[in-house]
């Protein structure tokens, strides 16, 4: 049923100031938002502007904007944060210990909160395009809002007039039931629909409705570099071979790309890959700008995501034409988009970026030098673990070439050797399937930057002296990340 | 339909010698077997005894006995091996590079082989209790046999008269279909049944049937030590609190325990835990001796596994009374027992052991000193990743107390901090849920052996000087595993 008004029934309208007073010191606040869009804005900013430090635990679906992850940190109101660091301010606070942060797989956070004992939600704070007495329609991301609303004692809704009401046409809200009586998720096509546009709740939970009229502080991706384009071309060549070989890709290819500039470049380059007349399907978590052209020109048969993680320009483009995009774009809760069950069922090729990869295929996605958190794991672990074929795509160097991203041993592991099938850089593709660690190392060195290959080979020689299935020289294995000199 | 004869229809009976000749040099051979039972015996031994080195790639469901993992290694016939090392001989060969080994999640191997490009199976070699022209009934393990039989060009069946025909009563064979048109796995109760006792195949595949009459070379677990019992008691206390708190455990508790002596002790001690009148359900991959008493006395409402990983005595006990055990024991393919979809659906509490755990909860399950492979990952990654609450249970020390299993940084990561909710040793339970890395470290030090706590605290102080979200002193982080001196 389509809704053409923003407010329905007898609603508890409040100012942001009054609603903010409903969030007491020490509260656990779970908000909407993912991909830097669709998060509440007025109430968090009002809390930040108020006197005192509320020591809040803040849960979100994924990345949110400055109104939460900068304002509440700078005001001293945020004590604890899961599962993702959306801004430099909260990143710095997590690294210096002011905010207690832990990085969680975004797919599992709903279950962890509702059933797993991670946190007891006091208040859910959700941005919507429309609200009724016992339902709301999310704005441009769904994230973990269904689980958060279900878990919370009280619900505050921000209805944002800047978010088109037509977004409801994209939404497909389905929240798996409680274990152990949970049913299989009934989605049998990547682009299918199994729910509706609304998140329902007990009417008694809704304590405040706040009107707002503000844009999201969206992502601002850099333009693809030559290196990004070379990575995308290498991936495209590899994919063209894979679809020929793989019996599950005879008619369609289901792809996921991680958020960020490389993901965006990879998405954009898909149109150039030689995939015959196969249907291209996006089954991931973020709908980025790179997909817009592919939807426009019909290259993508369908796309499934939990957020419209677009730039401001991309958002304008989609908002102007939501009805048309709704034919091929579905937004779902992240515990559906990233469900292992579905990623396995559809045989998704998962493509995610990383900070660095080691000789054996272990991946560091999150911690610079193994110690300093960057953003968070997001859904990379969800797709790397359940994807049929999993690809890590990254430039071979960082720091303008001064650092190799291929290292002897990563100082922080987010994805293990067991979950990485191929590594792609601008220098080629290391397809690791069916290979033992020593063989994997040989292939991975070949996609390192040429200037670092001899240093990596020298490490391999040192490591071989110690022997074993995964040879390492533990004395020098970690020296590399802090002292990556060119040979 | 129950089968009361071992052979049905017109079958290609052969000697083991004739069947062994059907396995050419360079072949990819995929065998039945898991938990050291239900693997083919005569044909591998005959290959090993023959002249020449066949350079085989050998895939199994999980652990198999000496007839494969020792005989084929010593004869030089094994060139490559996935996904598990079943004997000291193959472990040594993987470590010194004679056998190219890669450790895979056992849940995913069927898909990796049939659809993921891991290997192209030439011959499936499967032990059965009965066979027809286009079906077989597996012996005491199911493992990956359905996927292997489907993927193989040719099939050789060993019918073993030592394995009771009544095992068919335990089996529930269901192999998920091919992506992207795979259906949800229709299992809605942990102890339910969705298949039948048989693995079907195209009649043309069956090239040889070999009769055998030999016991499995079963596991031989050590008796629980005082430390094992203390770990089990600590886990039991923690579980008693968890079931009270957790809304999904109001009526039943679904548990998985990893294979091994500690798993066995934990299973055995379940009867002593104070879980009220809740149903206890085992939803794991291995049915070990520790579960027999619990089935006998009605403590376990149902058990689901892929193998009867019993000792010789345990096997005798179960084989004598298969019909009765069949009321509450189901054997399934490992891509069902370990499916993320089902582990999530049933809200399983996953309990697995490990070699060592670091201050932040990263786990090394497989590689001594980070380099030397022990057995393999098995299903620990499947359950640690998808379980609702995940527990790592291990003694605080190894080597008779000379080594701490709690270390500053593990030199090999099989399970990341994102997938570990609690660490249990004989000194207590570190419940890590909702904690940031620094807080996790504080709790984990408390369950280390008292003699190592000050050394760990000293490392934390050094690490704190470098700061960051996950503080580490990379210069000394890995010194510890090679130089674990008591303070």
Interface residues (C-beta under 8 A of the other chain):
Chain A: X80 X82 X94 X95 X96 X97 X100 X101 X102 X103 X104 X105 X111 X112 X115 X116 X117 X118 X119 X176 X178 X179 X180 X181 X182 X183 X184 X185 X186 X188 X190 X242 X245 X246 X247 X248 X252 X254 X339 X340 X341 X344 X345 X346 X347 X362 X367 X369 X370 X371 X372 X373 X377 X381 X385 X386 X388 X389 X409 X411 X412 X413 X414 X415 X416 X417 X418 X419 X421 X433 X434 X435 X436 X437 X438 X439 X440 X466 X467 X468 X469 X470 X471 X472 X474 X475 X477 X478 X479 X481 X482
Chain B: X80 X82 X94 X95 X96 X97 X100 X101 X102 X103 X104 X105 X111 X112 X115 X116 X117 X118 X119 X176 X178 X179 X180 X181 X182 X183 X184 X185 X186 X188 X190 X242 X245 X246 X247 X248 X252 X254 X339 X340 X341 X344 X345 X346 X347 X362 X367 X369 X370 X371 X372 X373 X377 X381 X385 X386 X388 X389 X409 X411 X412 X413 X414 X415 X416 X417 X418 X419 X421 X433 X434 X435 X436 X437 X438 X439 X440 X466 X467 X468 X469 X470 X471 X472 X474 X475 X477 X478 X479 X481 X482
